[in-house]
Amino acid sequence: MRRAGRGRGGLSVAVLACLLALLAGPVIPSGAGDAARADGGGYWVLTGAPLYGISGQTATLLLTGAVLVAGGGDYPQNAQKYYPSTGSWGPAWAMSRGRPLHTATLLHNGRVLVAGGYVTSAELYDPPSETWHATASMHVGRAHDTATMLPSGRVLVAGGVSGSSPTRTAELYLPNRARWIRTGSMAQARADFQAVLLPSGEVLVMGGEGPGGPTNALASAELYDPATSTWTSTGSLTKGRWGFVAVLLPNGKVLAAGGYGSDLNATATAEIYDPTTGTWTSTASMSVARVSAAAVLLSDGPALVAGGWTGATDTTSADLYDPTTGSWTPTGSSSSGTVPPVIRLSGAPDEGVALVVAPLKFQRRTERARRRRRCVHAGQSIGDREDRAEPLGQLPYLDHCHRPPRLSAGEPAPPSR
């Protein structure tokens, strides 16, 4: 089964994730990096680079404020941590096995549940001890699936690729009992889809790739009710799509944008789901087509969608969606195209930050001050430069900020076993 847009771009994938986090509320120190103002009031800021290039990884914001990045790409067993307060990266203990395209979920107790990656096994990361612990395995091995934290603290894992084809199965992880139980199956087998927890407590799953491969882009959508452990059909998307992004908006509606259609053409179209009517309606299209982009809701309301694959090349562009007007505004471009994951950090300095997995982050401010910014690379100060008046929407290429990573003397290291 061909997976376009997944695992593309290596390090660039991580870069995009960082972009989103900044804008939304994730964090990178305001004094780290070099910035360029962009249309829409946003710009990218260079921050510390990961210890190793990654793609197909997960990024999870811990209760400590650090970000755990695990699995994916050429280092599927490795893990590393990003420290927003310093803009630096440090090593973390490796997982028990390699995991590409798995899921990672922050539990209510502060631990991180990592599951799947084409296998049934799962494990827990414990931040206080910085160690991994085995937990019960899932009933079905899967990848390209979704994991959704329910209000009860249970984790719903659904769909994905099992073996060589999409599955309709779903299961629940019970943290208090450290076990998995089967729950109702979806009506439609799907992979590379999206799942969003609605304010009602129900989980909306939509789109994805169905049996038969990439040319079967699904338009169907379903709702999971945790109270009854059942799925019910809801309104279908106006266009079948997979490899797209979905964001819960402040008004309780859901934005779905981009992806591939059954014709394997990337699309810039977007649509809105209204839970009160159970229907989808078209909204304005993005500035460019995007597959496997990154998306995050910003603290002041807009949704940021950035990077991805246009169908012909990686794109460095980004768009902001305003739910009040139903319109998109192009905003700052990164210096390299990217794909997820993206994370929204909380308690960040400045107006907002969207997060993290590479050397760039996206930040919104009302004004761009002219000042000297220190470029921080994996905790090492490697030079100053005066901000220049760059073209709007462009981030200057700062080659001196892309040196091989190295750890500083005071940077956190894994505990000795």
C-alpha positions as CSV (number, residue, x, y, z in Angstrom):
1,M,0.0,0.0,0.0
2,R,1.6,3.3,-1.1
3,R,1.8,6.0,1.5
4,A,2.4,9.4,-0.1
5,G,3.4,12.2,2.2
6,R,4.2,9.9,5.1
7,G,7.8,10.0,6.3
8,R,8.7,12.5,3.6
9,G,11.3,15.1,4.2
10,G,13.1,13.6,7.2
11,L,14.2,16.4,9.4
12,S,11.9,18.8,7.5
13,V,9.0,16.9,8.9
14,A,10.1,17.8,12.4
15,V,10.6,21.4,11.4
16,L,7.0,21.8,10.5
17,A,5.8,20.5,13.7
18,C,7.8,23.1,15.5
19,L,6.2,25.8,13.4
20,L,2.7,25.0,14.5
21,A,3.5,24.8,18.2
22,L,4.8,28.3,18.4
23,L,1.8,29.9,16.9
24,A,-0.7,28.1,18.9
25,G,0.8,28.2,22.3
26,P,3.8,25.9,22.3
27,V,7.0,27.4,23.2
28,I,10.5,28.3,22.3
29,P,12.4,30.8,24.3
30,S,11.8,34.3,23.0
31,G,15.5,35.0,23.0
32,A,16.5,32.0,20.9
33,G,16.7,32.0,17.2
34,D,16.4,34.5,14.3
35,A,13.0,35.7,13.2
36,A,11.4,37.2,10.1
37,R,8.0,38.9,10.1
38,A,5.4,37.5,7.7
39,D,2.0,38.4,6.4
40,G,-0.7,37.5,8.9
41,G,1.4,38.6,11.8
42,G,3.5,35.4,12.1
43,Y,7.1,34.5,11.6
44,W,9.4,31.6,12.1
45,V,12.1,31.5,14.8
46,L,15.1,29.2,14.6
47,T,15.6,27.0,17.7
48,G,17.8,24.1,18.7
49,A,18.0,21.2,16.3
50,P,17.0,17.6,17.3
51,L,19.8,15.2,18.2
52,Y,19.0,13.2,15.1
53,G,16.8,13.5,12.0
54,I,13.3,12.0,12.2
55,S,10.1,11.4,10.4
56,G,7.0,9.4,11.3
57,Q,7.7,10.2,14.9
58,T,5.3,11.4,17.7
59,A,5.7,14.5,19.8
60,T,4.0,14.7,23.2
61,L,3.9,17.7,25.6
62,L,4.7,16.4,29.1
63,L,3.2,17.9,32.3
64,T,6.8,19.1,33.1
65,G,6.7,21.3,30.0
66,A,9.2,19.3,28.1
67,V,8.3,17.5,24.8
68,L,9.0,13.8,24.3
69,V,9.7,12.9,20.7
70,A,9.8,9.1,20.0
71,G,10.3,6.7,17.2
72,G,9.9,7.1,13.5
73,G,12.3,7.3,10.5
74,D,15.8,5.9,10.6
75,Y,15.8,5.7,14.4
76,P,12.5,4.0,15.2
77,Q,13.6,3.0,18.7
78,N,15.1,6.2,19.8
79,A,13.6,9.0,21.9
80,Q,14.7,12.5,22.7
81,K,13.3,15.5,24.6
82,Y,12.9,19.1,23.8
83,Y,13.1,21.8,26.5
84,P,11.1,24.9,25.5
85,S,12.6,27.0,28.3
86,T,16.0,26.7,26.8
87,G,15.3,25.8,23.2
88,S,17.6,22.8,23.6
89,W,17.3,19.0,23.1
90,G,18.5,16.1,25.3
91,P,18.6,12.4,25.0
92,A,16.0,10.1,26.5
93,W,16.0,6.3,27.0
94,A,15.2,4.3,23.9
95,M,11.9,2.4,23.7
96,S,11.9,-1.4,23.9
97,R,11.4,-1.7,20.1
98,G,11.3,0.4,17.0
99,R,8.0,2.1,16.1
100,P,7.2,4.0,13.0
101,L,3.8,5.7,12.5
102,H,2.6,4.7,15.9
103,T,0.5,6.7,18.4
104,A,1.5,8.5,21.6
105,T,-1.0,9.7,24.2
106,L,-0.5,11.7,27.4
107,L,-2.4,10.0,30.2
108,H,-4.0,11.8,33.1
109,N,-1.3,10.4,35.4
110,G,1.4,12.2,33.4
111,R,2.7,9.0,31.7
112,V,2.8,8.7,27.9
113,L,1.2,5.6,26.3
114,V,3.0,4.6,23.1
115,A,1.3,1.9,21.0
116,G,1.6,0.2,17.7
117,G,3.8,1.0,14.8
118,Y,2.8,-2.1,12.8
119,V,2.9,-4.1,16.0
120,T,0.6,-5.0,18.9
121,S,3.0,-4.0,21.7
122,A,2.7,-0.9,23.8
123,E,4.8,0.8,26.5
124,L,4.6,3.6,29.0
125,Y,7.1,6.5,29.5
126,D,7.4,7.7,33.1
127,P,8.7,11.3,33.2
128,P,9.9,11.3,36.8
129,S,12.2,8.3,36.4
130,E,12.7,8.9,32.7
131,T,12.2,5.2,31.9
132,W,10.0,3.1,29.8
133,H,7.8,0.3,31.2
134,A,6.1,-2.5,29.3
135,T,2.3,-2.6,29.4
136,A,-0.3,-4.9,27.9
137,S,-0.3,-5.3,24.1
138,M,-3.2,-4.3,21.8
139,H,-5.4,-7.0,20.3
140,V,-4.6,-5.8,16.8
141,G,-1.2,-4.5,15.4
142,R,-1.7,-1.3,13.6
143,A,-0.1,1.9,12.1
144,H,-1.5,5.0,10.5
145,D,-4.3,4.8,13.2
146,T,-5.6,7.3,15.6
147,A,-5.5,7.5,19.5
148,T,-7.9,9.8,21.3
149,M,-8.0,10.5,25.0
150,L,-11.5,10.3,26.3
151,P,-12.9,12.4,29.2
152,S,-12.9,9.2,31.3
153,G,-9.1,8.9,31.0
154,R,-9.4,5.9,28.7
155,V,-7.7,5.9,25.3
156,L,-9.6,5.0,22.1
157,V,-7.4,3.5,19.4
158,A,-9.2,3.0,16.1
159,G,-8.5,1.9,12.5
160,G,-5.2,2.0,10.8
161,V,-3.3,-0.4,8.7
162,S,-3.2,-4.0,10.1
163,G,-1.1,-6.3,8.1
164,S,-1.4,-4.9,4.6
165,S,-4.9,-3.4,4.6
166,P,-7.0,-1.0,6.7
167,T,-9.0,-2.3,9.6
168,R,-12.3,-1.2,11.2
169,T,-11.4,-2.5,14.6
170,A,-11.1,-0.3,17.7
171,E,-10.0,-0.9,21.3
172,L,-9.7,1.0,24.6
173,Y,-6.7,1.3,26.9
174,L,-7.6,1.3,30.6
175,P,-4.8,3.1,32.5
176,N,-6.0,2.0,35.9
177,R,-5.9,-1.6,35.0
178,A,-3.1,-1.5,32.5
179,R,-5.0,-3.5,29.9
180,W,-6.8,-3.2,26.6
181,I,-10.4,-4.2,25.9
182,R,-12.1,-4.5,22.6
183,T,-14.9,-2.0,21.8
184,G,-17.3,-1.6,18.9
185,S,-15.8,-1.6,15.4
186,M,-16.3,1.2,12.9
187,A,-18.6,0.6,10.0
188,Q,-15.8,1.4,7.6
189,A,-12.2,0.2,7.6
190,R,-9.9,3.2,7.3
191,A,-6.3,4.3,7.6
192,D,-4.6,7.7,7.3
193,F,-7.8,9.4,8.6
194,Q,-8.5,11.9,11.4
195,A,-10.2,11.6,14.8
196,V,-11.4,14.6,16.9
197,L,-12.9,14.6,20.4
198,L,-16.0,16.8,20.3
199,P,-17.3,18.9,23.2
200,S,-20.1,16.4,23.6
201,G,-17.6,13.7,24.5
202,E,-18.1,11.8,21.3
203,V,-15.3,11.1,18.9
204,L,-15.7,12.1,15.3
205,V,-13.7,10.0,12.8
206,M,-13.7,11.1,9.1
207,G,-12.2,10.3,5.7
208,G,-9.1,8.2,5.3
209,E,-7.9,5.5,2.9
210,G,-10.2,2.5,2.5
211,P,-9.6,-1.0,1.3
212,G,-8.3,-1.1,-2.2
213,G,-5.5,1.4,-1.7
214,P,-4.9,5.1,-2.2
215,T,-7.5,5.4,-4.9
216,N,-10.2,4.7,-2.4
217,A,-10.4,8.1,-0.6
218,L,-13.3,7.9,1.9
219,A,-15.8,10.6,2.5
220,S,-17.7,8.8,5.2
221,A,-17.7,9.9,8.9
222,E,-18.7,8.2,12.1
223,L,-19.3,9.1,15.8
224,Y,-18.1,7.0,18.7
225,D,-20.2,7.2,21.9
226,P,-18.1,6.2,24.9
227,A,-21.2,5.7,27.0
228,T,-22.5,2.9,24.7
229,S,-19.2,1.8,23.0
230,T,-20.9,2.1,19.7
231,W,-20.4,3.9,16.4
232,T,-23.1,5.7,14.4
233,S,-22.8,7.2,10.9
234,T,-22.9,11.0,10.5
235,G,-22.8,13.3,7.5
236,S,-20.2,12.5,4.9
237,L,-17.4,14.9,3.8
238,T,-18.1,16.8,0.6
239,K,-15.0,15.2,-0.8
240,G,-13.3,11.9,-0.1
241,R,-9.8,12.6,1.3
242,W,-6.9,11.0,3.1
243,G,-3.6,12.4,4.4
244,F,-5.5,15.6,5.4
245,V,-5.6,17.6,8.7
246,A,-8.5,18.2,11.1
247,V,-8.8,20.8,13.9
248,L,-11.5,21.4,16.5
249,L,-12.4,25.1,16.3
250,P,-13.4,27.3,19.3
251,N,-17.1,27.2,18.2
252,G,-17.2,23.4,18.5
253,K,-17.1,22.8,14.7
254,V,-14.4,20.8,13.0
255,L,-12.2,22.0,10.1
256,A,-10.9,19.4,7.6
257,A,-8.4,20.6,5.0
258,G,-6.2,19.2,2.2
259,G,-5.2,15.6,1.6
260,Y,-5.4,13.4,-1.5
261,G,-8.6,12.5,-3.3
262,S,-9.3,9.2,-5.1
263,D,-7.8,10.7,-8.2
264,L,-4.5,11.0,-6.2
265,N,-4.4,14.7,-6.8
266,A,-3.5,16.8,-3.8
267,T,-6.2,19.3,-2.8
268,A,-6.4,22.7,-1.2
269,T,-10.1,22.4,-0.4
270,A,-11.5,22.6,3.1
271,E,-14.8,22.0,4.8
272,I,-16.5,22.4,8.1
273,Y,-18.4,19.8,10.2
274,D,-21.3,21.1,12.4
275,P,-22.0,18.7,15.2
276,T,-25.5,20.2,15.8
277,T,-26.7,19.3,12.3
278,G,-24.2,16.4,11.6
279,T,-23.4,17.9,8.2
280,W,-20.3,19.1,6.3
281,T,-20.2,22.3,4.3
282,S,-17.5,23.6,2.0
283,T,-15.4,26.6,3.1
284,A,-12.7,28.7,1.5
285,S,-9.7,26.8,0.1
286,M,-6.1,27.1,1.3
287,S,-3.5,29.0,-0.7
288,V,-1.9,25.8,-1.9
289,A,-2.7,22.1,-1.9
290,R,-1.3,20.2,1.1
291,V,-0.9,16.5,2.0
292,S,0.4,15.4,5.4
293,A,0.6,19.0,6.5
294,A,0.7,20.1,10.2
295,A,-2.2,21.8,11.9
296,V,-2.9,23.4,15.2
297,L,-5.4,25.7,16.8
298,L,-3.8,28.9,18.0
299,S,-4.5,30.5,21.4
300,D,-6.4,33.5,19.8
301,G,-8.7,31.4,17.7
302,P,-7.3,30.9,14.2
303,A,-6.1,27.5,12.9
304,L,-2.6,27.2,11.5
305,V,-2.0,24.8,8.7
306,A,1.6,24.6,7.4
307,G,4.0,22.7,5.1
308,G,3.1,19.4,3.6
309,W,3.3,18.0,0.0
310,T,1.6,19.9,-2.8
311,G,1.5,16.9,-5.1
312,A,4.7,18.0,-6.8
313,T,7.0,19.3,-4.1
314,D,7.3,20.0,-0.4
315,T,5.9,23.4,0.4
316,T,7.3,26.0,2.9
317,S,4.1,28.0,3.0
318,A,1.5,28.3,5.8
319,D,-2.1,29.5,6.1
320,L,-4.2,30.8,8.9
321,Y,-7.9,29.9,9.0
322,D,-10.3,32.4,10.7
323,P,-13.4,30.6,11.9
324,T,-15.3,33.9,12.2
325,T,-14.9,34.8,8.5
326,G,-14.4,31.4,7.0
327,S,-11.3,32.7,5.2
328,W,-7.6,31.8,4.9
329,T,-4.7,34.2,5.2
330,P,-1.2,33.2,4.0
331,T,1.3,33.7,6.8
332,G,5.1,33.1,7.4
333,S,6.9,30.5,5.4
334,S,9.5,28.1,6.9
335,S,12.9,27.6,5.3
336,S,12.0,24.0,4.5
337,G,8.8,22.1,3.7
338,T,7.5,19.8,6.5
339,V,5.0,17.3,7.7
340,P,3.6,16.5,11.1
341,P,3.6,16.0,14.0
342,V,2.9,19.4,15.6
343,I,2.2,20.2,19.2
344,R,0.8,23.2,21.0
345,L,2.7,24.2,24.1
346,S,1.2,26.0,27.0
347,G,2.6,28.7,29.2
348,A,4.9,29.9,26.5
349,P,6.4,33.4,26.5
350,D,5.0,35.9,24.1
351,E,1.6,35.6,22.6
352,G,1.8,32.0,21.5
353,V,4.0,29.3,20.3
354,A,3.2,26.2,18.3
355,L,5.6,23.4,18.6
356,V,8.4,21.4,18.0
357,V,10.4,18.8,16.3
358,A,13.0,20.5,14.4
359,P,15.0,23.7,14.2
360,L,12.1,26.0,13.4
361,K,9.2,27.4,15.3
362,F,6.4,29.7,14.3
363,Q,5.5,32.7,16.3
364,R,2.9,35.5,16.1
365,R,3.4,38.9,17.4
366,T,1.8,42.3,16.7
367,E,5.1,43.9,15.8
368,R,8.5,42.8,14.6
369,A,11.2,44.5,16.7
370,R,14.6,45.0,15.3
371,R,17.0,43.4,17.7
372,R,19.9,40.9,18.0
373,R,18.8,37.3,18.6
374,R,21.1,34.6,19.7
375,C,21.0,31.4,17.6
376,V,20.8,28.4,20.0
377,H,21.7,25.0,18.6
378,A,21.1,22.1,21.0
379,G,22.0,24.2,23.9
380,Q,25.1,25.8,22.4
381,S,25.3,29.4,21.5
382,I,26.9,29.5,18.1
383,G,26.7,33.1,17.1
384,D,24.7,36.4,16.9
385,R,23.4,38.2,13.9
386,E,21.4,41.4,13.4
387,D,17.9,40.9,12.2
388,R,17.5,42.0,8.6
389,A,14.4,43.3,6.9
390,E,13.5,40.1,5.0
391,P,10.7,39.8,2.5
392,L,7.3,39.2,4.1
393,G,6.5,35.5,4.5
394,Q,10.1,34.4,4.1
395,L,12.5,33.1,6.7
396,P,16.2,33.8,6.1
397,Y,18.4,30.8,5.6
398,L,20.8,30.7,8.5
399,D,23.4,28.1,7.7
400,H,25.4,28.8,10.8
401,C,22.4,27.6,12.8
402,H,22.5,24.1,11.3
403,R,25.7,22.7,12.6
404,P,25.8,19.1,13.9
405,P,24.1,18.9,17.4
406,R,26.2,18.6,20.5
407,L,25.3,18.5,24.2
408,S,26.2,21.3,26.5
409,A,27.7,20.5,30.0
410,G,24.5,21.4,31.8
411,E,22.0,19.7,29.4
412,P,19.9,16.9,30.9
413,A,21.0,13.4,30.2
414,P,19.3,10.0,30.7
415,P,19.6,8.7,34.3
416,S,22.0,5.8,34.9
417,R,20.3,2.5,35.2
